């Protein structure tokens, strides 16, 4: 990749705000809400093999063509389509490059895009950017359509680069991914030139970046490069999954506390940030005590926030509570889901 210039850094408050007193009552272990029998959507889940869960019936169906066995699977959404990354193990802590599958219809065989170390949606959501492995510790960045058509061979890239998402201003990548020196860079994918670089970008939408600062957040408006500080809504908890809504006007942030109030209890707390007003909305019935590795958040096409724990819950910001479907969830799954229509 081309050399990059650090354009902005973190702003440190001289006196960080004092955290509020710790609560003494443990959070509830189940999310509270209105019980329903019909969710209106299905979930593509990162099980092995990757599968589709119908919350209304509790049925879990393996995706056609998805490899099974001892593999590590990821799921992501490109436009309306679920994309599955399935990697075989090459050792106790080693993974081969993932096989990439695109599902136009979860009932049918997928489009196969070959193998990649990392995958990210293109700006028009009709294709993906891939980090391909060329062998001998050499890799390249390549664009491929969802049907598998390659634009060209691509350009050289570090094998430790992870691609995140493309927007009109560029492609967000993480250099030195998975290391202590990882940094997030917005690049021009055609040239590798850096547009912006930051220690940590939590989320990107069409017009904005949500950045992690030392004691707070900030939002960078990509249209005018204006950067605005945003206070964290909670004193404790590390921002985990951060998922933009499909219209790009807000982001859901899951704050995870692995040792609630100094105990062995793990707690999850969900907040939604409106990117135009920079105001926070606290999700109902939060926080909850739950294993953080199995908590996932996602948005539906009609703008409902979905939370999976030991149940499947959905919430619209103009409603006072979650709707909850108590359905069996696969025990072996990661914190990634993709919502698709009920079908």
JOQUIUR-V724026 format. One record per pair of residues at least 6 apart in sequence whose ideal C-beta (glycine too) atoms are under 7 Angstrom apart, sorted by the first residue. I is the first residue (numbers start at 1). GAP is how many residues later the second one is. D is the distance in Angstrom with one decimal. If there is no record, write none. Layout:
I:GAP:D  I:GAP:D
This chain:
1:156:6.0  1:157:6.3  1:160:6.8  1:174:7.0  1:191:4.7  2:189:6.5  2:190:3.7  2:191:5.4  4:181:5.4  4:190:3.3  4:193:5.1  5:189:5.9  5:192:6.9  6:191:5.2  7:189:5.5  7:190:6.0  8:190:6.6  8:219:6.6  10:189:6.7  10:203:4.7  10:204:5.0  11:202:6.0  11:218:6.6  12:202:5.0  13:202:5.5  16:199:4.6  19:216:3.3  19:217:6.7  20:215:6.1  22:239:4.9  23:238:6.8  26:239:5.9  26:263:6.1  27:233:6.9  27:240:5.3  27:260:4.6  27:261:5.4  27:262:4.8  28:260:5.8  28:261:6.8  29:259:6.8  29:260:4.7  29:261:6.9  30:258:6.9  30:280:6.9  30:281:7.0  31:254:5.5  31:257:5.3  31:276:6.8  31:278:6.2  31:280:6.3  31:282:5.2  31:291:5.9  31:293:6.3  32:253:4.1  33:252:6.4  33:280:5.8  33:288:4.8  33:289:3.2  33:290:5.8  33:291:4.1  34:287:5.7  34:289:5.1  34:290:6.7  35:289:5.6  35:291:6.8  36:287:4.7  36:288:6.8  36:289:5.9  37:19:6.3  38:18:4.9  39:16:4.1  39:17:6.0  39:273:6.0  39:275:6.4  39:286:5.0  40:302:5.7  41:259:5.3  41:298:4.6  41:299:6.6  41:300:6.4  41:301:6.0  42:10:5.4  42:11:6.4  42:12:5.2  42:298:5.2  42:300:6.2  42:301:6.6  43:9:7.0  43:10:4.5  43:12:6.9  43:265:6.8  43:269:6.9  43:294:4.7  43:296:6.1  44:6:6.7  44:8:5.6  44:31:5.2  44:38:4.2  44:62:6.9  44:293:6.6  44:294:4.2  44:296:6.1  45:6:5.4  45:8:5.5  45:30:6.9  45:285:6.2  45:288:5.3  45:292:5.6  46:27:4.6  46:28:5.6  46:29:4.8  46:287:5.9  46:288:4.5  46:290:4.6  47:26:6.9  47:283:4.7  47:285:6.1  47:286:5.2  48:20:5.8  48:21:6.7  48:23:5.2  48:25:5.6  48:284:6.8  49:13:4.7  49:14:6.5  49:17:3.9  49:18:6.0  49:19:4.0  50:13:4.9  50:16:4.4  50:23:5.0  50:25:6.1  50:34:4.5  50:36:6.9  51:9:4.9  51:10:6.0  51:11:5.0  51:12:6.1  51:279:7.0  52:9:5.1  52:11:6.4  52:54:5.1  53:7:5.0  55:257:4.3  55:270:4.2  55:272:4.7  56:269:7.0  58:269:4.4  58:270:5.0  60:270:5.9  63:21:6.6  63:40:6.4  63:43:5.9  64:44:6.3  64:45:5.1  65:36:6.2  65:44:4.9  65:45:5.1  66:18:5.8  66:20:6.4  66:35:6.4  67:19:4.9  67:32:6.7  70:19:5.9  71:15:5.3  71:16:6.1  71:17:5.5  72:15:4.9  72:23:5.8  73:11:6.3  73:12:6.7  73:13:5.0  74:11:4.3  74:262:5.8  75:7:5.8  75:9:5.6  75:261:5.0  75:262:6.8  75:263:5.1  76:7:5.2  76:43:6.8  76:262:6.8  77:261:4.6  78:43:4.3  78:47:5.5  78:50:6.0  78:68:6.5  79:46:3.5  81:21:5.8  81:22:6.2  81:23:6.2  81:65:6.4  82:21:5.0  82:256:4.4  82:258:6.3  83:17:6.7  83:18:7.0  83:19:5.3  83:36:6.4  83:45:7.0  84:17:4.5  85:13:3.8  85:15:5.8  85:34:6.0  86:12:5.8  86:13:5.0  87:8:4.3  87:9:5.6  87:10:6.8  87:11:4.2  88:8:4.8  89:6:6.1  90:6:5.0  97:18:4.2  97:19:5.9  97:20:5.1  97:36:4.8  98:17:6.5  98:18:6.0  99:16:5.7  100:13:4.0  100:14:6.5  100:15:7.0  100:16:5.4  100:19:5.8  101:9:3.8  101:11:6.0  102:8:5.6  102:9:4.4  102:11:6.4  102:44:4.9  103:7:4.9  104:7:6.9  106:234:6.5  111:35:6.3  111:36:5.6  111:37:5.5  112:36:6.7  113:15:7.0  113:31:5.4  113:35:5.5  115:18:6.7  116:14:4.0  116:15:5.9  116:16:5.8  117:14:4.4  117:16:5.9  117:22:6.6  117:42:6.4  118:13:4.3  118:44:4.3  118:45:4.9  119:9:5.2  119:11:5.7  119:44:6.8  120:8:6.3  120:9:4.8  120:43:3.7  120:44:5.3  120:45:5.2  120:46:6.5  121:7:6.1  121:44:5.6  121:45:6.5  122:6:6.0  122:7:6.2  122:21:6.5  122:44:5.0  123:43:4.3  123:44:5.9  123:45:6.0  126:19:6.1  126:20:6.1  127:16:5.8  127:17:5.9  127:18:4.3  127:19:5.8  128:16:5.9  129:12:6.4  129:14:5.8  129:34:4.7  129:37:6.2  129:42:6.0  129:60:6.6  130:12:5.1  130:14:5.9  131:8:5.4  131:10:6.2  131:26:5.9  131:30:5.8  131:32:6.0  132:7:6.1  132:8:5.1  132:10:5.3  132:22:6.8  133:6:5.6  133:26:6.8  134:6:6.0  137:22:6.0  139:18:5.1  139:19:6.6  139:20:4.1  140:13:6.9  140:14:4.3  140:15:6.2  140:16:5.6  140:17:5.5  141:13:5.2  141:14:5.5  141:16:4.1  141:48:6.6  142:8:6.5  142:11:6.7  142:12:3.2  143:8:4.5  144:6:5.3  155:37:6.5  158:17:6.7  160:16:5.3  160:17:5.6  161:12:5.5  161:13:6.9  161:14:5.7  161:16:6.5  162:11:6.6  162:12:4.4  162:15:3.8  163:8:6.5  163:10:5.3  164:8:4.0  164:9:6.2  164:10:6.4  164:40:6.7  165:7:5.3  165:39:5.4  166:23:6.9  167:37:5.9  167:39:5.3  168:38:6.4  169:17:6.4  169:26:6.0  169:53:4.6  170:16:4.5  170:17:5.4  170:18:5.4  170:19:6.9  170:25:4.6  171:16:5.5  171:18:4.3  172:12:6.4  172:14:5.3  172:29:6.2  172:32:5.0  173:12:5.5  173:14:6.0  174:8:5.5  174:10:5.3  175:7:6.8  175:8:5.6  175:10:5.9  176:6:4.8  176:7:6.9  183:14:6.1  183:16:5.7  184:14:5.4  184:16:6.0  184:17:4.0  185:9:5.4  185:12:4.6  186:9:4.4  186:10:4.4  187:6:6.4  187:7:5.6  187:8:6.4  188:7:6.4  198:13:5.4  200:11:6.9  200:12:4.2  201:8:5.4  201:10:5.9  202:8:4.5  202:9:6.7  202:10:5.4  202:37:5.9  202:40:4.4  203:7:4.4  203:39:4.4  203:41:5.3  203:48:4.9  205:39:4.9  205:43:3.7  205:70:6.7  206:42:4.9  207:14:6.4  207:15:5.4  207:16:5.6  208:11:5.5  208:12:6.5  208:13:5.7  208:14:6.3  208:67:5.2  209:10:7.0  209:11:4.3  209:13:6.7  210:7:6.2  210:9:5.8  210:32:6.5  210:41:5.8  211:6:6.4  211:7:4.8  211:9:6.2  212:27:6.7  216:13:5.7  216:14:6.3  216:15:5.4  216:16:5.6  217:13:4.3  217:15:6.3  218:9:5.4  218:10:6.2  218:11:4.9  218:12:6.0  219:9:5.2  219:11:5.8  219:56:6.3  219:59:6.2  220:7:4.8  228:50:6.3  230:43:7.0  230:48:5.3  233:38:4.9  233:47:4.4  233:49:6.9  234:21:5.5  234:35:5.9  236:21:5.3  237:18:3.3  237:19:5.9  237:20:4.4  237:32:5.7  238:17:6.7  238:18:5.6  239:14:5.4  239:16:5.9  240:14:4.8  240:16:4.4  240:52:6.8  241:13:4.8  241:55:6.9  241:56:5.4  241:94:6.1  242:9:5.6  242:11:5.1  243:8:6.7  243:9:5.0  243:54:5.2  243:55:6.2  243:56:6.4  244:7:4.9  245:54:4.8  245:58:6.2  246:53:5.4  246:55:6.4  247:56:7.0  249:25:6.8  249:26:5.9  249:27:6.3  250:22:5.5  250:23:6.2  250:24:5.1  250:25:5.9  251:22:5.2  251:24:6.7  252:18:6.3  252:20:5.2  252:45:5.1  252:53:5.5  253:18:5.2  253:20:6.4  254:14:5.8  254:16:5.4  254:41:6.3  254:43:5.4  255:14:4.4  255:16:6.9  256:12:5.7  256:36:4.4  257:9:6.9  257:10:4.5  258:8:5.3  258:34:6.4  260:6:6.8  260:7:4.1  260:29:6.9  265:24:5.1  266:23:6.7  266:24:6.5  266:25:5.8  266:26:5.0  267:20:4.6  267:21:6.8  267:22:5.3  268:19:6.0  268:20:5.8  268:22:5.4  268:24:6.2  268:27:4.9  269:17:5.0  269:18:3.8  270:13:4.0  270:16:5.4  270:27:6.6  270:37:6.5  271:9:5.2  271:10:6.9  271:11:5.7  271:12:6.7  272:9:4.6  272:11:6.8  272:33:6.9  272:45:6.4  273:7:5.6  281:36:5.8  283:32:6.1  284:31:6.6  284:36:6.4  284:37:4.9  284:38:5.9  285:36:7.0  285:37:6.4  288:21:6.8  290:19:4.6  293:42:6.1  294:15:6.9  294:39:6.3  294:41:6.4  295:14:5.6  295:40:5.7  296:12:4.7  296:39:4.7  296:40:5.9  296:41:4.4  297:8:6.7  297:9:6.7  297:10:5.6  298:8:4.7  298:39:5.1  298:40:6.4  298:41:5.1  299:6:6.0  299:7:6.9  300:6:6.2  300:39:4.8  301:40:7.0  303:13:6.9  304:10:4.6  304:11:6.6  304:12:5.2  305:9:6.7  305:10:5.0  306:8:5.0  306:33:5.6  307:6:4.7  308:21:6.5  308:29:5.6  310:19:6.5  311:13:5.3  311:14:6.5  311:15:5.1  312:13:4.7  312:15:5.9  313:9:4.2  313:10:6.7  313:11:4.8  314:8:6.7  314:9:5.4  315:7:4.6
